[in-house]
Amino acid sequence: MFARVTRYRMKKESIEAAKSMLAELKPQIMSLPGMLNFINVVNDDGYGYVISVVESEEISNANQDKVQAIWTLFAEHLAEPPVADGFMVLMNEANR
C-alpha cells in the first residue's frame, strides 16, 4: 500500500463551500483506481491534509492527472497550492 499525504491551505471563508464540493465529488474521488481510503482534515484556520491510501505507488502516480483535475476544481477556495508527498504504508487499520 501507498499513501499520498497532501498539505493544503484553504481560505477560511471557503471551508463550508469546499465541504459541500467535497461531498459532491466523493463518487469521483472514491472511484479513482486503487483507492482504498480517503481522509480530508482541516482546522479553523484553513490548514489541512488529504491522506489517500491506494494499492500501490504506481497506481497513485498514474492517478496524478485525475487528482490534479480535482484539485483544480477547488482552486478558488485555496489560499496556496497543495503540496503532496508519498509514503509506504506500514499499517492501515480501523475499528468500524
Secondary structure, 3 states (H helix, E strand, C coil): CEEEEEEEEECHHHHHHHHHHHHHHHHHHHCCCCEEEEEEEECCCCEEEEEEEECCHHHHHHCHHHHHHHHHHCHHHEEEEEEEEEEECCCCCCCC
